Amino acid sequence: MRTILDKETRKAQLVDAAIKVMASKGYRSASISDIISEAQVARGTFYLHFSSKLDVFHAVMDRYVQLFEARVRTEVARSYDNPLSVRSSMRESLLDWLRFFSEHKDLAKIVFREANAIDPDYEERCYKLLEACFAHWREAVVRLQKIGFVRRDLDPEFLNMGFSGLLIHIVLRRIIPGPAPDLESIVDQWIAFIESGVKAKGWLL
């Protein structure tokens, strides 16, 4: 007997299936037949919710944007003002970001490898989201420079670009390709990197 699901649950099921198929095969090689097979629904059910493969791809991107917005809101609420909790706040932030991409590995694969080429508007949407996060990180760096934690001779904008670029590189090279890596170990190495060249002398993480 086929399970009867409400409209939104069935639509979410199709998006889940599309994410899995597109992450595995790539957008261009994935077909609607692949998606309905993965979701175990009839073709007519697919067309009740989506008009095309591109339409369901947009729903996949909407899913990512919603999840990413929630992650950004959490990060922006994080405080770096207390010198005694700088290390724990920084470590928690790094772990939270790596866990986010690890938990949504298939989505990350689609986003980082294909999304901009398929949906030209997607880059602008993501950039606006990232700007809120980047602004928060820039402000955090400036505050940490003022209290003497981060070297004052380093440009906050450059540090911001460097750390965000490193995050993306870790996602592409360590999180997406294979089995789940040891995120704690990655963060420990990241903290050691910060200690070696970014942290001001005299501070202990």
PLY file of the C-alpha trace (Angstrom):
ply
format ascii 1.0
element vertex 205
property float x
property float y
property float z
element edge 204
property int vertex1
property int vertex2
end_header
0.00 0.00 0.00
1.39 3.41 -1.00
1.79 5.88 1.85
-0.30 9.02 1.39
1.69 12.11 2.26
0.56 15.72 2.52
1.58 18.10 -0.27
4.52 19.75 1.48
5.93 16.45 2.76
5.75 14.92 -0.74
7.42 18.00 -2.23
10.20 17.80 0.37
10.63 14.12 -0.47
11.13 14.99 -4.14
13.66 17.69 -3.23
15.53 15.17 -1.04
15.61 12.75 -3.98
16.77 15.47 -6.38
19.60 16.42 -4.02
20.79 12.81 -3.82
20.58 12.23 -7.58
22.15 15.53 -8.63
24.97 15.16 -6.13
25.69 11.68 -7.47
25.25 12.20 -11.22
25.57 15.95 -11.67
22.74 18.20 -12.78
23.16 17.66 -16.51
23.29 13.86 -16.29
20.47 13.58 -13.77
17.00 13.01 -15.20
13.46 13.35 -13.92
13.22 9.56 -14.22
16.19 9.25 -11.84
14.52 11.59 -9.36
11.12 9.86 -9.34
12.85 6.49 -9.09
14.83 7.68 -6.06
11.70 9.19 -4.49
9.62 6.12 -5.45
6.77 8.17 -6.83
4.89 8.26 -10.14
5.88 10.73 -12.86
2.54 12.48 -12.45
3.35 13.11 -8.80
6.54 14.90 -9.81
4.62 17.21 -12.17
2.11 18.06 -9.45
4.97 19.88 -7.70
7.51 20.80 -10.37
7.31 21.74 -14.02
10.82 20.62 -15.00
14.23 19.48 -13.81
15.30 23.12 -13.59
12.27 23.87 -11.42
13.22 21.18 -8.90
16.82 22.40 -9.04
15.59 25.83 -7.95
13.83 24.13 -5.03
17.12 22.43 -4.15
18.84 25.83 -4.09
16.02 27.27 -1.99
16.58 24.47 0.51
20.26 25.36 0.73
19.58 29.08 1.10
17.14 28.44 3.96
19.63 26.23 5.78
22.47 28.66 5.13
20.41 31.63 6.37
19.81 29.80 9.66
23.55 29.07 9.98
24.42 32.72 9.31
21.91 33.93 11.92
23.51 31.66 14.51
27.00 32.87 13.61
26.07 36.55 13.64
24.68 36.11 17.16
28.00 34.72 18.40
30.06 37.05 20.61
33.83 37.49 20.48
33.95 40.31 23.02
35.10 38.34 26.07
38.90 37.80 25.94
38.57 34.76 28.23
36.25 32.95 25.83
37.92 33.83 22.51
39.34 30.35 22.01
36.10 28.51 22.79
34.04 30.90 20.63
36.43 30.55 17.70
36.64 26.78 18.01
32.87 26.44 18.31
32.37 28.62 15.23
34.81 26.61 13.10
33.28 23.31 14.19
29.75 24.56 13.56
30.61 25.57 9.99
32.41 22.32 9.19
29.56 20.30 10.71
27.04 22.25 8.65
28.74 21.34 5.38
29.41 17.78 6.55
25.75 17.23 7.47
24.66 18.66 4.11
27.42 17.15 2.01
25.27 16.40 -1.04
23.89 19.93 -1.07
27.40 21.35 -0.69
28.56 19.27 -3.65
25.83 20.74 -5.86
26.33 24.27 -4.57
30.11 24.43 -4.92
30.48 22.47 -8.13
27.49 23.34 -10.32
25.08 25.93 -8.98
26.58 29.11 -10.41
26.79 27.65 -13.92
23.17 26.47 -13.86
21.47 29.35 -12.07
23.08 32.77 -12.78
20.94 34.43 -10.10
22.12 32.02 -7.45
25.57 33.61 -7.08
24.02 36.99 -6.26
21.62 35.44 -3.74
24.44 33.63 -1.98
26.69 36.67 -2.07
24.10 38.70 -0.16
23.90 35.99 2.48
27.66 35.71 2.73
28.03 39.46 3.07
26.10 39.39 6.36
28.43 36.70 7.65
31.57 38.38 6.28
30.57 41.69 7.89
30.23 39.92 11.24
33.64 38.26 10.86
35.27 41.55 9.87
33.82 43.23 12.96
35.00 40.32 15.10
38.55 40.62 13.73
38.58 44.37 14.42
37.37 43.79 17.99
40.02 41.11 18.51
42.65 43.52 17.21
41.48 46.20 19.62
41.85 43.91 22.64
45.24 42.77 21.37
44.37 39.19 20.45
44.94 39.53 16.70
47.95 41.30 15.24
47.08 44.90 14.45
49.31 45.01 11.36
47.07 42.54 9.51
44.23 43.78 7.31
40.83 42.54 8.63
39.49 42.26 5.07
42.45 40.14 3.99
42.06 37.86 7.03
38.35 37.56 6.30
38.99 36.51 2.70
41.74 34.12 3.78
39.64 32.31 6.37
36.53 32.11 4.19
38.66 30.79 1.32
40.23 28.22 3.60
36.78 27.10 4.72
35.64 26.57 1.12
38.86 24.71 0.28
38.40 22.37 3.25
34.82 21.68 2.18
35.90 20.90 -1.40
38.98 18.80 -0.56
38.22 17.17 2.78
34.47 17.09 3.44
32.79 16.51 0.06
35.03 13.86 -1.60
34.97 10.89 0.75
34.20 9.52 4.22
33.52 12.02 6.99
36.86 13.44 8.15
37.84 14.10 11.76
36.44 17.60 12.10
37.91 18.06 15.57
41.39 17.38 14.17
40.86 19.83 11.30
39.80 22.55 13.74
42.79 21.86 16.00
45.09 22.33 12.99
43.21 25.49 12.02
43.65 26.90 15.54
47.36 26.02 15.38
47.57 27.90 12.08
45.98 30.95 13.69
48.44 30.74 16.56
51.41 30.60 14.22
50.83 33.83 12.34
47.63 35.66 13.20
47.53 35.73 16.98
49.42 38.53 18.68
52.44 37.61 20.79
51.67 37.05 24.44
48.24 35.49 23.92
47.56 31.85 24.67
44.59 30.19 23.00
0 1
1 2
2 3
3 4
4 5
5 6
6 7
7 8
8 9
9 10
10 11
11 12
12 13
13 14
14 15
15 16
16 17
17 18
18 19
19 20
20 21
21 22
22 23
23 24
24 25
25 26
26 27
27 28
28 29
29 30
30 31
31 32
32 33
33 34
34 35
35 36
36 37
37 38
38 39
39 40
40 41
41 42
42 43
43 44
44 45
45 46
46 47
47 48
48 49
49 50
50 51
51 52
52 53
53 54
54 55
55 56
56 57
57 58
58 59
59 60
60 61
61 62
62 63
63 64
64 65
65 66
66 67
67 68
68 69
69 70
70 71
71 72
72 73
73 74
74 75
75 76
76 77
77 78
78 79
79 80
80 81
81 82
82 83
83 84
84 85
85 86
86 87
87 88
88 89
89 90
90 91
91 92
92 93
93 94
94 95
95 96
96 97
97 98
98 99
99 100
100 101
101 102
102 103
103 104
104 105
105 106
106 107
107 108
108 109
109 110
110 111
111 112
112 113
113 114
114 115
115 116
116 117
117 118
118 119
119 120
120 121
121 122
122 123
123 124
124 125
125 126
126 127
127 128
128 129
129 130
130 131
131 132
132 133
133 134
134 135
135 136
136 137
137 138
138 139
139 140
140 141
141 142
142 143
143 144
144 145
145 146
146 147
147 148
148 149
149 150
150 151
151 152
152 153
153 154
154 155
155 156
156 157
157 158
158 159
159 160
160 161
161 162
162 163
163 164
164 165
165 166
166 167
167 168
168 169
169 170
170 171
171 172
172 173
173 174
174 175
175 176
176 177
177 178
178 179
179 180
180 181
181 182
182 183
183 184
184 185
185 186
186 187
187 188
188 189
189 190
190 191
191 192
192 193
193 194
194 195
195 196
196 197
197 198
198 199
199 200
200 201
201 202
202 203
203 204
